[in-house]
Structure formats: structure tokens, C-alpha cells
Amino acid sequence: MTGHDKLVDVDTEGRKPRRFVFVLLESFTMLCFASAVESLRIANRMAAKELYQWTLVGEGGDFVTCSAGTGFKLDDDLGETLRDDTILVCSGIDVQAATTKRLLNWLRREARKGATIGGLCTAGHTLAAAGLLDGKKATIHWENQDSFAEEFDEVELTKSVFVIDGNRYTTAGGTSSIDLMLKLIANDHGEELANAVADQLIYSSIRTDQDTQRLSIPTRIGVRHPKLSQVIQMMEANIEEPISPSILARDVGMSTRQLERLFRRYLNRSPKRYYMELRLQKARNLLMQTDMSVINVALACGFASPSHFSKCYRSHYDTTPYRERGAQAARLSI
């Protein structure tokens, strides 16, 4: 403690420390895990009491490597948890490969016991694959939203930075773990402690479950033009059934020619080209993250025929959808 640290008085009489069981999957994202653990550690420090405990588990109970290549020694294998434990699954890249049958069976068993279970970053996929998010709201990293929505239509997917739905938690990854943990700390021990933890983390803008995870369209494209943003938003919401440029223009009170000039001026491409790039980006996500057939990927991205889809894909990515899928399979088998 430094002279500037101010302890927060927390009443813990009759309360045991809350224990978190972090389930580390191979290639998990270190940032989302570290953000969660550091929030708990600092909460203990600011209260000068052991409010929280944690343990690291995973398949085999030996060793796991995060996506940055750093190895972590696990405390235990996937075993019995205590009744009041909170299980947080941490994942990252290649979550499908890391979501094994044994892990799914273990999660289902713990869920049947009434456990509180969460998924950090891409681990929302793991929870959904186990059936633990059926009929619930959830979130996942924006890069995985397309594949998640196609695969798990029983889940109400949101773009929030985190979601708490009953005893199920999901986060969008990155620093959103901090937002979730600050919410849990506030629920457990009050806003004053949560704010003290945020201050220690130099986290000046605490987000809620109402905040979305991606930058606004103007910030993302580097252009502040309300009608351009509105058109791009309509494009992003209508990938499977693309809207013609003339209708897009009409809906924002412009002529087709004006819309064309707007896109050329700010984005150096036509509306049609920009729309095509959005559709192909979603197609690539689906090819890389799901086992959907190439035909179904084409249909999900607004292409009427596989041949037209393949031609457009090759023109943009310099490879075919089939080769892209094969290259991804080869990477996962290494």
C-alpha cells in the first residue's frame, strides 16, 4: 500500500470469500483472463480482506498456452466444483477446436448442479455449444458474431460488451472482462469498492451491459457524415438480402448519383463495391469459423449461386472459398 491508497470498508461478517474457477482453454486470450483476475486481486487489496479466491483449471490439469505463446501452470484438471463457485471459461482463437466433448460434458454436469457459469471473449461459443445459453441473452467478440448467429439461433445474441442473464455471464473479450468484474464486485460489496478498483486500473470509463462493443460507424470509417453512416448501417444489417443502391439512396433522401458521389468522395469506392466487401468479409468469417457448406455460406451472404460467390471471393481474396476452408482446416490440424 502507498500513502495515497484509500482502503474501502467492506462488511464481510458471516460471508466466505467468493471463489472463481477459471477454465483456461488452449490459445485463450491473455488480456480477457488477466483483466478478470487483476480486478479480483485489486478488490482484495483495496478492502484489505480476502473477498475473492481463484483457481486455474483445464483439461489434463497440467499446462496451457495462451494465444500470445505464454504458458500457464494449471492448478487442477476439470473436476468437482464447490456449490458457490463461479466458473469462467476463457477462450480465444480457434475456440471450436478448443471446445472438446469432455469439456462440454463437464460444463453440462456443473450446470445441472446449478453452477454460475460464464464465458470470456469467444468462450460464449463453448457455453452455447453446451446448450447453456439456450433461451438466454449473450454476447461474443464482434469478429465471431456472424458465425455464432448462424450456429446458435436459440440464443438471443447482442452486441453488448457483457451480458448477465440469470446465472450465465458472457463478455465480448478484451477489457470487457473488467466491466463484468466491476459489476460483480459492485453487486457483492458495493459501488464504492468497484469504483476504487476501477481507479487502480486507470479505468476511467466503466461500461454497462447497455454499451456496445464496436466503435461507432463514423469512428470506424474515419468519416462523420450522418447519411453515409446511415447507409452503411443499413448495409451491415442486410447482408443476406442486399438492398439495391437506389433504395438505399431513397431511404436517406438522396439520388443514386448523389450516393455514388458520397461513397467515392469519402471511401474511394462505389456503394456497390463497399457492400460487396462487407458481404465477402462475413463470408470469410463463416468459412473460417463454422462448418457451414460453401453453398450455405454463399446464401447467407446474399449470393444466389456458388459460382458467382466463388468468382467474387477469388477476385477479392485471391483464393477460392474451398481453398480458404481447406487452408483453415490445415492450420487447425497443426
Secondary structure, DSSP 8 states (H G I E B T S, - for coil): --TT--------TT---EEEEEEE-TTB-HHHHHHHHHHHHHHHHHHTS--EEEEEE-TTSSEEE-TTS-EEE-SB-S----TT-EEEEE-BTTHHHH--HHHHHHHHHHHHTT-EEEEEGGGHHHHHHTTTTTTSEE---GGGHHHHHHH-TTSEE--BSEEEETTEEEE-STTHHHHHHHHHHHHHH-HHHHHHHHHHTT--S---TTSBSS--HHHHHT---HHHHHHHHHHHH-SSS---HHHHHHHTT--HHHHHHHHHHHHSS-HHHHHHHHHHHHHHHHHHH----HHHHHHHTT-S-HHHHHHHHHHHHSS-HHHHHHHHHHHHH-
